[in-house]
Amino acid sequence: MDLFLFTGYIGGFCTTLAFFPQVLRTWKRRSARDLSWGLLFLLIIGVFLWIVYGVDKKDMAVTGANFVTECFLVSLAGMKWWFDYRCRG
């Protein structure tokens, strides 16, 4: 495996994994009030655009890492809506 490709996979793994503790914390606390909608919206759009770029370039490191990140971000947005608005009663 090419050293730069390996570096890309490790970088993607690290940045994607960085969202996991926030997902767990939000789930355990049943609250996402400390996350702004602006942050989530911009990240969801930005990561989606990275996925489009990765698909166009046929770059699995970019596409795969950003796909998983997008899943985490959409989960956080869903939990924010559910816990902070829907469950408030």
N, C-alpha and C positions, 0 to 999 in steps of 0.2 A: 504494500500500500504506500502511496506517495505520502511524504512527510506533511505536505501542506493539506492534503485531503484528510489525513489523520488529525491534524491540528483543527481543521474545520469541524470535524465530528466531535472532538473533545470540547471545543468552544460552544458548539450548539448544545451539547449535553449539559454543560455547566449553566448556560443562560436559561435553558428550558427548566432545568431542575431548580433554579432559583425561585420560581413561582410556586413550587410545591408546598413549602412551609406556609405560605400565605393562604393557599387553598385549605390546608389542614386547619390552620388557626381560625379561618372564617367558619369552617364547618363545625369545629368544636365549640366556638363561642356563639354560634348561631347569630352572628352579626357581622356586617361589612360596612358599618358606618364610618370607619376610618379610611375607607377607599372612596375616592371621588368618582363621580360618573365621567367627568372629563378625562381623568387618567385612564379609566377602563375603555372609554370610547376611542381615544387616540391610540392606545396600544392595540386594540382589536383591529382598527383600520390599518395601522402600520404593519402589524404582523401579517395581516391578510395580503397586503401588498408585497411583503417579502416572500410569501408563498407563491404568488403570481410570478414574481421574479425568478424564484427557484425552479418553478415548473418550466418557464420559458428557457432557462439556461440548462435545464435537465440536471440540476444540482441537487442530489438527494440529501446532502448534509443540510443545505439551506431549507429545502422543502420539508424534510422530516422534522427537524428541530422546531421550525416555526409552526408546523401543523400541530404538534403536541402543545406548544406554547399557546396557540389559539384555543385549543380545547380547555386549557387551564383558565385562560382569560374569559372565555364564554361561561365557564362554570362559575367563576367569581362574579360575573355580572348577573347570572341567574340567581346565585345565592344572595347577592345584594338586594335584588328585587324581592325575592321570596322572604328573606329574614327581616329586612328593614321596612318593607312596605306591606306586603301581603300578610305577614304574621302579626303585624302591629294591631290589627283588628280594626 
